[in-house]
Amino acid sequence: MNVSRQSLIERASAADLAFLAMDTGAVPQQFAVILIMEKPDGLGLQQLRQLISDRITAVPKLRQRLIKVPPGCGRSVWVDDLDFTIDRHVRAVACRPPGDEAALLETALSVIMNPLSRDHPLWSIVLITDLVDGAVAVVVVLHHVIADGLGGLNVLAALVDLGTPPAPVPPTRPWPSRASLARDAWLARLQGIGRAASSLRSLRRGMLVGGGFHPPRAVPCSLIQRTGPRRRVAVLRLDRARLAAAAHGNGATANDAVLVSVAAALHGLLFDRGEYVDPIVVTVPVSGRRPGASQDMGNLVSPMLINVPTSGTVREHLAAVRAEVEGHKAAATGPPPIAVLG
C-alpha cells in the first residue's frame, strides 16, 4: 500500500514548504552552480537543450511542479507539468562586456536573482556566451523547494554525467483525485500520531544544536541589520592543500579552518568599525542524508550553531571549533527541526 501511495501521491515535505513560505522577499530562495567551459567545442543553445532533454529523465522532479490541494487534503503535492517544454527552462544570454570574470559573475548573478515561475518546474539553465577567449558558461539555478545544496550537486551530476545512458522518458502520471488526496492525508495524520514521541525527541536534539528553544540574543553590532535587494559576487582563491595541511597539523579539519577564517575576517571588519564581538556565532548547515541515498531530493539540512572565538591563538580557535563540531554534529544529522514541527 505504501508503494502505491508514493507512486501516485508525492507530498512536499515540511522543510520544502518552509523554503517556499520564506520566498517572499526581494531575494528569491534559489541557488546556483556556475560551470565555465574554456573549450566548449561548439556547444550552443540547441546542443545544450538536447543534452538536458536527454539527461533530465534521471531526475523526475525536474519535470514536476508543486500545486496546492483542496482543504482537508493535506500538504501540497508534486505533479507532472503537463505543459513542460525544455525551451522554457534552457535559454541563452550574452555576457555583459568585456566578458571577463567580473562581467561573467555580474551576468550570472542577474540570472540567479530572477525569480522562477511557480507555474512550472522550479529550475532553469542559462548558457552565457561572449566570454573572453571563446569560453562559455552554464548557470544551473534550482529553487530550494526542490533540493538543498548537496541535493543540488546530485542533480548536477545526473545532468552532466555522460557515462550513464539516458533513461527512457516516463509516461505522464495523472493528477491524483480529491478523494485519493483526502485518504492519503488522513492516513498520514494517523501515522504521525504513532510517531509523536520519537518526533519530539528528534525535535529536542535538533533544536539544542540550533541554539535551543530560547537561544541567546545576537550581540548588537553593525552586521545585524536588514539587507537590501542588491547583491555582489566576489571570488576568493586559496591553496586548498595548504589549508588542509595547516588544519590537520593542528588537529582540525579544513572545514574547521574555514569557520575560523570567516570569523577572523568578520572580527577584523568589526574591529575597523570600532566594535568587538567574541565569540562570533556561525550557523553551519549539516546534511542529514543517509549514506547511499544520493538520489534523494528535497531539503535534509539542519542548522548547527558554532561559537568561534576571536581572542587567543589560531591553534586555540581551531581546537575550540573542533570540539564544538564533534560535540554537536551527531545530533544535527537527524531530521531538520522545521520538518519535525511540520
WOPEMO-V50328 format. One record per residue. N is the residue number from 1. RES is the residue in one letter. PHI is phi in degrees with one decimal (999 if undefined). D_FIRST is the distance of its C-alpha to the first C-alpha in Angstrom with 1 decimal. Layout:
# WOPEMO-V50328
n/res/phi/d_first
N/RES/PHI/D_FIRST
N/RES/PHI/D_FIRST
This chain:
# WOPEMO-V50328
n/res/phi/d_first
1/M/999/0.0
2/N/-64.1/3.8
3/V/-63.4/5.4
4/S/-62.8/5.2
5/R/-60.6/6.3
6/Q/-68.4/8.7
7/S/-74.6/10.0
8/L/-102.4/10.9
9/I/-125.0/11.9
10/E/-117.1/13.9
11/R/-82.6/15.8
12/A/-73.2/19.3
13/S/-75.3/19.8
14/A/-61.9/22.5
15/A/-66.2/24.9
16/D/-60.6/24.5
17/L/-66.4/25.3
18/A/-64.1/28.2
19/F/-64.7/29.8
20/L/-67.4/29.4
21/A/-67.8/31.0
22/M/-77.0/33.8
23/D/-83.4/34.7
24/T/-126.0/37.4
25/G/-95.4/40.6
26/A/-74.8/42.9
27/V/-106.1/41.2
28/P/-67.8/37.7
29/Q/-82.8/34.8
30/Q/-143.0/34.7
31/F/-136.2/36.0
32/A/-151.2/37.3
33/V/-124.7/38.5
34/I/-110.2/41.8
35/L/-107.7/42.5
36/I/-103.2/46.1
37/M/-111.1/47.1
38/E/-71.3/50.7
39/K/-125.1/50.8
40/P/-72.6/48.4
41/D/52.0/49.6
42/G/76.5/49.7
43/L/-64.4/46.2
44/G/-122.8/46.2
45/L/-62.6/43.9
46/Q/-65.4/42.8
47/Q/-65.0/42.2
48/L/-66.5/40.1
49/R/-61.9/38.0
50/Q/-66.5/37.5
51/L/-61.2/36.6
52/I/-66.9/34.0
53/S/-60.6/32.6
54/D/-71.8/32.2
55/R/-93.4/30.6
56/I/-66.6/28.4
57/T/-64.1/25.5
58/A/-74.2/25.0
59/V/-129.3/24.0
60/P/-56.3/21.7
61/K/-60.7/22.2
62/L/-74.9/25.8
63/R/-109.0/25.0
64/Q/-118.6/23.0
65/R/-125.7/24.4
66/L/-101.3/23.3
67/I/-125.2/23.5
68/K/-77.5/23.7
69/V/-116.7/21.5
70/P/-62.9/23.0
71/P/-54.6/23.8
72/G/85.0/21.1
73/C/-106.3/18.3
74/G/87.6/18.2
75/R/-72.6/19.3
76/S/-60.5/20.5
77/V/-125.8/18.2
78/W/-89.6/19.0
79/V/-133.3/19.6
80/D/-65.4/21.5
81/D/-77.2/25.3
82/L/-69.2/26.4
83/D/-107.7/30.0
84/F/-65.9/29.6
85/T/-139.0/32.9
86/I/-68.2/34.0
87/D/-64.4/37.5
88/R/-69.8/36.4
89/H/-103.3/35.1
90/V/-120.3/37.7
91/R/-141.7/41.4
92/A/-129.9/44.7
93/V/-137.4/47.4
94/A/-86.9/50.8
95/C/-68.4/51.7
96/R/-66.3/54.3
97/P/-61.6/57.7
98/P/-92.7/58.9
99/G/84.2/55.6
100/D/-86.0/55.9
101/E/-62.2/53.4
102/A/-62.0/54.1
103/A/-67.2/53.7
104/L/-62.7/50.4
105/L/-62.9/49.0
106/E/-66.3/50.3
107/T/-66.8/48.7
108/A/-62.6/45.4
109/L/-64.0/45.4
110/S/-64.6/45.9
111/V/-70.1/42.8
112/I/-66.2/40.7
113/M/-82.7/41.9
114/N/-81.6/41.1
115/P/-59.6/38.0
116/L/-79.2/35.1
117/S/-75.3/34.0
118/R/-79.0/30.8
119/D/-82.1/30.6
120/H/-143.1/29.6
121/P/-51.5/28.0
122/L/-90.0/29.7
123/W/-159.5/31.8
124/S/-154.4/35.0
125/I/-130.5/37.2
126/V/-123.3/40.9
127/L/-91.0/43.6
128/I/-102.1/46.8
129/T/-106.2/49.9
130/D/65.1/53.7
131/L/-85.7/53.6
132/V/-63.5/56.7
133/D/63.0/57.3
134/G/76.4/54.9
135/A/-76.5/51.7
136/V/-132.8/48.5
137/A/-130.2/45.7
138/V/-119.6/42.0
139/V/-108.1/40.4
140/V/-102.3/36.6
141/V/-112.0/35.5
142/L/-127.7/32.0
143/H/-79.8/31.1
144/H/-65.1/29.8
145/V/-69.7/26.7
146/I/-84.1/25.6
147/A/-162.2/26.6
148/D/-88.2/29.0
149/G/-60.4/32.0
150/L/-66.5/30.4
151/G/-62.2/27.5
152/G/-63.9/30.2
153/L/-66.0/31.9
154/N/-64.3/28.8
155/V/-61.1/28.7
156/L/-60.1/32.4
157/A/-62.0/32.1
158/A/-65.9/29.5
159/L/-82.2/32.0
160/V/-110.6/35.2
161/D/-78.3/34.2
162/L/-78.2/35.9
163/G/-77.9/35.4
164/T/-101.2/31.8
165/P/-64.6/31.5
166/P/-60.5/29.8
167/A/-82.0/26.3
168/P/-64.6/25.9
169/V/-70.3/25.2
170/P/-72.0/21.6
171/P/-67.4/21.4
172/T/-67.2/21.3
173/R/-84.4/17.9
174/P/-68.7/18.3
175/W/-67.8/18.3
176/P/-66.4/15.5
177/S/-77.3/16.9
178/R/-63.0/18.1
179/A/-64.0/16.0
180/S/-67.5/12.7
181/L/-64.5/14.3
182/A/-64.8/15.4
183/R/-62.2/12.2
184/D/-62.0/10.7
185/A/-64.8/14.0
186/W/-68.1/14.3
187/L/-63.9/11.1
188/A/-63.5/12.6
189/R/-66.1/15.8
190/L/-63.4/14.9
191/Q/-65.7/13.5
192/G/-65.5/16.8
193/I/-62.6/18.9
194/G/-68.0/17.8
195/R/-97.6/18.7
196/A/-59.0/22.0
197/A/-64.0/24.4
198/S/-66.6/23.3
199/S/-65.4/23.3
200/L/-64.7/26.8
201/R/-65.0/28.0
202/S/-63.8/26.7
203/L/-62.9/28.3
204/R/-62.8/31.6
205/R/-63.0/31.8
206/G/-65.0/31.1
207/M/-69.1/33.6
208/L/-62.4/36.3
209/V/-77.4/36.4
210/G/-96.7/36.4
211/G/111.5/39.4
212/G/85.9/38.2
213/F/-73.3/37.6
214/H/-131.9/41.3
215/P/-68.5/42.4
216/P/-64.7/46.1
217/R/-69.6/47.3
218/A/-65.4/48.2
219/V/-66.7/51.9
220/P/-60.1/53.7
221/C/-160.7/54.9
222/S/-70.2/55.4
223/L/-80.7/52.0
224/I/-92.3/50.2
225/Q/-161.4/50.5
226/R/-66.2/48.6
227/T/-106.3/48.3
228/G/-91.8/49.0
229/P/-79.4/47.2
230/R/-76.4/49.4
231/R/-135.2/48.2
232/R/-141.2/50.0
233/V/-110.7/48.8
234/A/-131.0/50.9
235/V/-115.1/50.6
236/L/-116.1/51.6
237/R/-110.8/52.2
238/L/-149.3/52.8
239/D/-83.0/52.9
240/R/-62.9/49.5
241/A/-63.1/50.9
242/R/-66.7/53.7
243/L/-62.0/51.4
244/A/-64.0/49.2
245/A/-62.9/52.3
246/A/-65.9/53.8
247/A/-67.6/50.6
248/H/-63.3/50.2
249/G/-65.7/53.9
250/N/-110.9/53.2
251/G/73.2/50.2
252/A/-122.9/47.8
253/T/-106.7/45.3
254/A/-63.3/45.8
255/N/-63.8/43.4
256/D/-60.0/45.5
257/A/-64.2/48.5
258/V/-64.4/47.0
259/L/-62.4/46.3
260/V/-63.6/49.9
261/S/-66.7/51.3
262/V/-62.6/49.5
263/A/-63.0/50.8
264/A/-64.8/54.2
265/A/-65.3/54.3
266/L/-65.6/53.3
267/H/-62.2/55.9
268/G/-64.2/58.5
269/L/-63.3/57.7
270/L/-66.1/57.9
271/F/-61.6/61.1
272/D/-64.7/62.8
273/R/-92.7/62.0
274/G/78.0/63.6
275/E/-119.5/60.4
276/Y/-140.5/59.0
277/V/-131.3/55.5
278/D/-151.4/54.6
279/P/-84.7/51.9
280/I/-99.2/49.9
281/V/-92.9/46.2
282/V/-115.1/43.9
283/T/-88.8/40.2
284/V/-111.8/38.3
285/P/-75.6/34.7
286/V/-116.2/32.8
287/S/-76.8/29.7
288/G/-102.8/26.6
289/R/-71.5/25.0
290/R/-77.6/24.0
291/P/-58.4/26.0
292/G/86.6/24.5
293/A/-103.2/22.3
294/S/-66.9/24.9
295/Q/-90.8/22.6
296/D/-63.6/20.9
297/M/-106.3/22.1
298/G/85.4/22.8
299/N/-110.6/25.2
300/L/-129.0/25.2
301/V/-124.4/28.8
302/S/-114.5/30.6
303/P/-84.3/34.3
304/M/-126.8/36.7
305/L/-88.4/40.3
306/I/-120.0/43.1
307/N/-85.9/46.7
308/V/-103.9/48.9
309/P/-69.6/52.6
310/T/-115.1/55.3
311/S/-109.2/58.3
312/G/102.6/59.3
313/T/-89.7/59.0
314/V/-61.7/56.4
315/R/-59.9/55.7
316/E/-66.3/55.1
317/H/-61.8/52.8
318/L/-63.4/50.7
319/A/-64.7/50.6
320/A/-65.4/49.5
321/V/-66.5/46.7
322/R/-59.1/45.5
323/A/-65.2/45.4
324/E/-67.3/43.4
325/V/-62.8/40.8
326/E/-65.0/40.4
327/G/-76.3/40.2
328/H/-114.7/37.5
329/K/-64.1/35.4
330/A/-59.6/33.0
331/A/-69.8/32.1
332/A/-76.7/31.8
333/T/-85.5/29.2
334/G/-78.9/26.5
335/P/-59.8/24.4
336/P/-57.3/26.7
337/P/-54.4/28.1
338/I/-67.7/27.5
339/A/-71.2/23.7
340/V/-64.3/23.8
341/L/-61.3/25.8
342/G/-64.8/23.4
